[in-house]
Amino acid sequence: MAIYHLRATMISRSAGRSATAAAAYRSAELIVDQRTGLAFDYRARGGVDHVETLAPADAPSWVQDRAALWNAVELAETRKNSQVAREIRVALPCELDAAQRLQLVRDFCQREFVDRGMVADIALHAPGREGDERNHHAHILLTTREIGPEGFTTKNRDWNAKELLEGWREAWARDTNHALERCGTHERVDHRTLEAQRVEAQERAREARERGDEAEALRETVRAVSLDRQPLPQLSAGAWQLKERGIEVAAVQVWREIKEQAVEVARVAQELAEKARTWLERVTERAAEQVRDVVERVTPADASAAAEGLARDLEVERRQEAQREAAEREARKRVQEQERRAHERDRGDDHGW
């Protein structure tokens, strides 16, 4: 099933990271860092399905050269603790094919990042050989400075706003759901917290029960059960690499435990959904059998008698309605006559005065 994931992190020198190393690793290329002289060669790395760079219309042509782009980023920063780039990591729905996943990422990056003035370096990755085969994902490296025809200029601090990040999270959910809808699947994602989604599901289940919609109440109850779990903790880049190499550190152990709990919750929710589906099918079949029994017991004579009885009832109601209307007309006439007589008395009193 489609899952929601969008994580934003900063690539900072204070953490011993560089934009050139990050770009080389995510694109599986060789990039030599001109500032430090270090060579980052990841050409032997597999699992990279597609890479490309999106840039504002007035950006210089050299931004399409990945090594030139990220070396320019590094050379524009002079502080030892500079934040050199921002990375956005998103999960891609396995329900989409390769072309649909690429178009989803392109459209999102163009509207949310490039149209704001950033350069976006995109890398779409395939699932790992030993992990979940549905784990298609994308890494998006973003510049932090404004760019013009002559190159990078000032840093745009507005791009660090928390509200902007929340907007990106919501936009990714919306774009993903539109893509899922276009490909004909009923799966959807949600950018909100698990707790917020669970509370909503419980409220919808309650409302469905109140209006007598047991099927909807069961569906929302199952959804609430599936959401009753802890979110997976975020692993640092170093911890994630240790996990991939099979080295168990404390953070990785906690991550595995919570993931196992999530898998168990999903299993219980699936079992509950199957039982609910079976129960609904039985209820529907029993109701259909009852209707068939009633229809079979009704003979043509019974149907004719029922029709005659209905006609008589309608005729009685029509006569009663006509009598009510006649009584109301008679009452209005009496009131009008009383008002006329009272008016004549008033006129006589006026002449006597």
Sequence and secondary structure as in RCSB ss.txt:
>XXXX:A:sequence
MAIYHLRATMISRSAGRSATAAAAYRSAELIVDQRTGLAFDYRARGGVDHVETLAPADAPSWVQDRAALWNAVEL
AETRKNSQVAREIRVALPCELDAAQRLQLVRDFCQREFVDRGMVADIALHAPGREGDERNHHAHILLTTREIGPE
GFTTKNRDWNAKELLEGWREAWARDTNHALERCGTHERVDHRTLEAQRVEAQERAREARERGDEAEALRETVRAV
SLDRQPLPQLSAGAWQLKERGIEVAAVQVWREIKEQAVEVARVAQELAEKARTWLERVTERAAEQVRDVVERVTP
ADASAAAEGLARDLEVERRQEAQREAAEREARKRVQEQERRAHERDRGDDHGW
>XXXX:A:secstr
     EEEEEEEGGGT  HHHHHHHHHT EEE TTT  EEE TT   EEEEEEE  TTS GGGGSHHHHHHHHHH
H  STT EEEEEEEEE  TTS HHHHHHHHHHHHHHHTGGGT  EEEEEE   SSS TT  EEEEEE  EEEETT
EEEEE GGGG HHHHHHHHHHHHHHHHHHHHHTT       S HHHHHHHHHHHHHHHHHTT HHHHHHHHHHHH
HT S       HHHHHHHHTT   HHHHHHHHHHHHHHHHHHHHHHHHHHHHHHHHHHHHHHHHHHHHHHHH  H
HHHHHHHHHHHHHHHHHHHHHHHHHHHHHHHHHHHHHHHHHHHHHHHHHHHH 
